[in-house]
Amino acid sequence: MLWVLFLLVAWGAAAISCTRLCLVAARLAPPPDGSSREAGEAGEGPRPADGTELTLYETAFLAGGPHRVADLALVTMHLRRRLLLAHTGWATVVDPDGRDEVERTVIRAIGPRGQSPIAPVRSAAAAADAVRALADRLVAAGLALPGGAGSDIGAALRAVRGAALLVVALGAAAVLTPGREQTPGGSAVPVLVWFGLPLVLTLGCLAIARMEVRPYSSWASPAGQRLLEARTASAGGQERDALVAFAVRGVGAVADPALRAALTGRGGAARIFP
């Protein structure tokens, strides 16, 4: 009867993971009211807090969260020669006057000596009041999910896939377990049928999710996703296009190997000067 214990574990994993996916998908689904639906069909919806198109910081937050905002400030200051990001992973202040509160936070995080490793500067800027206020505005406007809740979809899908693999493994173990109950002819068919039911449940849930569940970013709501997609098509000069690309794609949009090394911390930790 050991296979019955395996079956209970398989059913438990399948039921819990599928229920979690359904709950997360329902929580992140757009509101079903008619006004929101009509606005979405018209290509409209909640707008940024100032009523215009997404700013660079708003774009960065919706695409990558607080750390993307901090990275965008670093890259912007570097491209405009107000900050030097060295491939060794250090940031050096060139112009101590920040143009906005996020840039001023970056300068304060670097410290009075004017030089600091990039990693703690990024962390400090991402946790700054200016970035939290930006997040609160986007959440209040219906464009962002609180706390990056969109990542829950990916975690729930991974849990269902894991449950499906666990069902297969437990079914194989049940078939191979000595002393399991079989039909009079020695067939393992009844055991496989019992394990086939939770397998069908998990695979069916994954199939429905593939068709129905929209891929969410970790931070943007469905309305935010629409504005984010529209923002990627905007143009505004070579430098601004580069910043928009970075806001949307992060380090993957950086062509300069030295800047990429600075942001990823793969260029070593040697200090530029004492």
C-alpha positions in Angstrom: 0.0 0.0 0.0 3.0 2.3 -0.2 1.8 3.5 -3.6 -1.3 5.0 -2.0 1.0 7.3 0.1 2.8 8.3 -3.2 -0.6 8.9 -4.7 -1.7 11.2 -1.9 1.5 13.2 -2.2 1.0 13.5 -5.9 -2.6 14.7 -5.5 -1.6 17.2 -2.8 1.2 18.7 -4.9 -1.1 18.9 -8.0 -4.0 20.5 -6.1 -2.0 23.0 -4.2 0.0 24.2 -7.2 -3.0 24.5 -9.5 -5.0 26.3 -6.9 -2.2 28.7 -6.3 -1.9 29.5 -10.0 -5.7 30.1 -10.3 -5.7 32.4 -7.3 -2.7 34.4 -8.6 -4.2 34.7 -12.1 -7.5 35.9 -10.7 -5.8 38.5 -8.4 -3.8 39.9 -11.3 -6.6 39.9 -13.9 -7.9 43.3 -15.1 -11.0 44.5 -13.4 -14.1 43.2 -15.2 -16.1 46.4 -15.1 -17.4 47.8 -18.4 -15.6 51.1 -18.2 -12.1 49.5 -17.9 -12.9 47.1 -20.7 -14.1 49.8 -23.0 -11.0 52.0 -22.2 -8.7 49.1 -22.9 -10.4 48.4 -26.2 -10.0 52.0 -27.2 -6.3 51.8 -26.4 -6.8 54.0 -23.3 -6.6 53.3 -19.7 -5.0 54.7 -16.5 -2.4 57.3 -17.4 0.9 58.2 -15.6 0.6 60.4 -12.5 1.2 63.5 -14.5 -1.3 62.6 -17.3 1.3 62.4 -20.0 3.3 59.5 -21.5 5.6 57.5 -19.3 8.7 59.2 -18.1 12.0 57.4 -18.3 11.9 56.6 -14.6 8.4 55.4 -14.8 9.3 53.2 -17.8 12.3 51.8 -15.9 10.2 51.0 -12.9 7.4 49.2 -14.8 10.0 47.2 -16.7 12.4 46.3 -14.0 11.5 47.8 -10.6 13.4 50.0 -8.2 16.9 48.6 -9.2 16.2 49.4 -12.8 15.4 53.0 -11.8 18.7 53.3 -9.9 20.6 51.8 -12.8 18.9 54.2 -15.2 20.0 57.2 -13.1 23.6 55.9 -13.0 23.6 55.3 -16.8 22.0 58.7 -17.5 24.6 60.5 -15.4 27.4 58.5 -17.0 26.3 59.3 -20.6 26.0 63.0 -19.7 29.4 63.1 -18.1 28.2 63.9 -14.6 29.3 60.5 -13.3 32.1 58.1 -14.3 31.2 54.4 -14.2 34.5 52.5 -14.5 34.7 48.9 -15.7 36.3 48.1 -12.3 32.9 48.6 -10.7 33.4 52.0 -9.1 31.4 55.2 -9.6 33.2 58.6 -9.4 31.3 61.9 -9.2 32.2 64.4 -11.9 29.3 66.9 -11.4 28.0 67.0 -7.8 24.7 68.7 -8.7 22.0 66.1 -9.4 19.2 67.1 -11.9 16.5 65.3 -10.0 15.9 63.7 -6.6 17.0 60.2 -7.8 20.3 61.6 -9.1 20.8 63.5 -5.9 20.2 60.3 -4.0 22.9 58.6 -6.1 25.4 61.4 -5.3 24.6 61.2 -1.6 25.0 57.4 -1.7 28.5 57.8 -3.3 29.5 59.9 -0.3 31.6 62.9 0.4 34.8 61.4 -1.1 33.1 61.3 -4.5 33.9 57.6 -5.2 32.2 54.4 -4.2 31.6 50.8 -5.5 28.5 50.8 -7.7 26.7 47.9 -5.9 25.9 49.8 -2.6 25.1 52.9 -4.5 22.5 51.0 -6.6 21.0 49.5 -3.5 20.8 52.8 -1.7 19.2 54.5 -4.7 16.7 51.7 -5.2 15.5 52.0 -1.6 15.4 55.8 -1.6 12.3 57.8 -0.8 12.2 59.2 -4.3 11.9 55.7 -5.8 9.3 54.6 -3.3 7.3 57.7 -4.1 7.5 56.9 -7.8 6.3 53.4 -7.0 3.4 54.7 -5.0 2.3 57.0 -7.7 2.3 54.2 -10.3 0.4 51.9 -8.1 -2.2 54.6 -7.3 -2.6 55.2 -11.1 -3.2 51.5 -11.7 0.0 51.1 -13.7 2.1 49.1 -11.3 1.6 46.1 -9.1 2.4 46.5 -5.4 5.6 44.8 -4.4 6.3 43.3 -7.8 3.4 40.9 -7.5 3.6 40.0 -11.2 6.5 37.6 -10.4 4.0 35.4 -8.6 2.7 34.3 -12.0 6.1 32.9 -12.9 6.5 31.2 -9.5 3.1 29.7 -9.7 3.7 28.3 -13.2 7.0 26.8 -12.1 5.2 25.2 -9.1 2.7 23.5 -11.4 5.4 22.3 -13.7 7.3 20.9 -10.7 4.1 19.2 -9.5 3.7 17.6 -12.9 7.2 16.2 -12.8 6.7 15.0 -9.2 3.5 13.1 -10.3 5.4 11.3 -13.0 8.3 10.5 -10.6 5.9 9.2 -7.9 3.9 7.2 -10.4 7.1 5.5 -11.7 8.1 4.8 -8.1 4.7 3.4 -7.3 4.9 1.0 -10.3 8.3 -0.2 -9.3 7.6 -0.5 -5.5 7.6 -4.2 -4.4 4.4 -5.4 -2.8 2.1 -2.9 -4.5 -1.5 -3.9 -5.3 -2.1 -5.0 -8.8 -4.9 -6.5 -10.8 -5.1 -10.3 -10.7 -3.2 -10.5 -14.0 -0.3 -8.5 -12.5 -1.0 -5.4 -14.5 0.1 -2.0 -13.2 -2.7 -0.3 -15.2 -4.9 0.7 -12.1 -1.9 2.3 -10.5 -1.0 4.3 -13.6 -4.6 5.4 -14.0 -4.8 6.8 -10.5 -1.6 8.8 -11.1 -2.8 9.8 -14.5 -5.5 11.9 -13.0 -3.3 14.5 -11.1 -1.0 14.5 -14.2 -3.9 15.4 -16.4 -4.9 18.2 -13.9 -1.4 19.8 -13.9 -0.9 19.5 -17.6 -4.4 20.9 -18.3 -3.7 23.8 -16.0 -0.5 24.6 -17.8 -2.2 24.4 -21.2 -5.0 26.8 -20.1 -2.4 29.1 -18.6 -0.4 29.2 -21.8 -3.5 30.3 -23.7 -5.2 32.5 -21.2 -2.6 34.0 -18.8 -0.9 37.0 -20.2 2.8 37.2 -19.5 3.3 39.8 -16.8 6.3 41.8 -15.9 7.2 41.7 -12.2 6.1 45.2 -11.7 3.6 46.5 -14.4 -0.2 45.9 -14.3 -2.0 45.1 -17.6 -2.6 48.8 -18.1 1.1 49.5 -17.3 2.1 46.8 -19.8 0.2 48.6 -22.6 1.8 51.9 -21.9 5.2 50.2 -21.6 4.8 48.6 -25.0 3.8 52.0 -26.5 6.8 53.6 -24.8 9.2 51.3 -26.5 8.1 52.6 -29.9 8.7 56.3 -29.0 11.7 58.2 -30.4 13.5 61.3 -29.3 17.1 61.4 -30.4 19.9 59.0 -30.3 20.8 59.4 -26.6 17.2 59.3 -25.5 16.5 56.2 -27.6 19.5 54.6 -25.8 18.0 55.5 -22.4 14.6 54.2 -23.4 16.1 50.9 -24.5 18.0 50.7 -21.2 14.9 51.5 -19.2 13.0 48.7 -20.9 15.7 46.0 -21.3 18.3 46.9 -18.7 21.9 45.8 -19.1 21.0 43.8 -22.1 20.6 47.0 -24.1 24.1 48.2 -23.3 26.5 47.9 -26.2 29.6 49.4 -24.5 31.5 46.5 -22.9 33.1 48.8 -20.3 29.8 50.1 -19.1 28.3 46.6 -19.1 31.2 45.4 -17.0 30.6 48.3 -14.6 26.9 47.5 -14.2 27.3 43.8 -13.9 30.4 43.9 -11.5 32.4 41.6 -13.8 35.3 44.0 -14.3 37.1 43.4 -11.1 37.1 45.5 -8.0 40.4 47.4 -8.3 40.2 51.0 -7.1 40.7 53.8 -9.6 42.7 55.9 -7.2 43.3 56.0 -3.5 
